[in-house]
Amino acid sequence: MSQKNKVRNGCKDIWNAFMCEGATYSKSDIPFCPTTADSIPTRIIPWDEAKHLYKNAVARKDIDFFYDAFVCFYIDDYKFDGPRGIWHDSAFALKILKHFAGAITPDFSTYQDFPDPIKRFNTYRMRAFGLWLGRNGVKVINNVRWGTAETWIYCFDGIPHNSIVAIGTSGGSPRKLIDRKRFEDGLGELVRVLQPHTIIVYGSANYSCFDKLEAQGIKIVPYPSHTASAFERRRSE
């Protein structure tokens, strides 16, 4: 056995290295996450709603329930990360996600004021978790998250070219004018590097940058955020 493959007795995999067994990596050591979904979602719901649906199904003993929606993580990190979150309790996360049509890979934050090692690690975790989900039978679409321009050297790594990708606009960008240029510049770099044929937008796509991409032949598919859907239901009542 080579030194590289030796494992000391008693060691525990606290970094979830099992998710990347046999993976290929970019120059920045970001694992490659294949897109395993072959069509766009019928609906997209956030992780906290998926957990609620799972809990109700368990309560009524419907162990084989299926919900035709992709699960996304465009919510505050504390709702899906942390000691009891999807990274540290990945087996429980997989148990839930297998009841849905698929998943958009986690949106671990890469805020502008985060230290660079944290932004890199969160990018790594997006791809590693997605790779592992796909290998366990979950249909996967890659989420793309960028920060300021220095993140561009790694934040698009590990995602197939000419595929479906997903982004979220339900937070600050590009709704806040102060962040719009950074968002639009990063979106342009995403298109240049990944050349996606379809971009799923969770949140509003009513921005001129998306109109320009559609004019280039890129399909833009918006999905209302959970909050927007709730407001729409209230208005119709």
Protein Blocks (a to p, Z undefined) as FASTA:
>chain_A
ZZklpccehiacfkommmmgoiacdfkopacdddfbfbdcfbdcdfklmmmmmmmmmmno
pakbccdddddfbdcfklmgcjklmklmmmlmmmmmmmpgbdcddfddfdfklcfklmmm
mmmmmmmmmmmmmmnopacddddddddfklmmmmmgoiaehiacdddfklmblkbmklmm
mmmmmmmmmmmmnopabdcdedjfbbfklmmmmmnopacdddddfklmmmmmmmmZZ
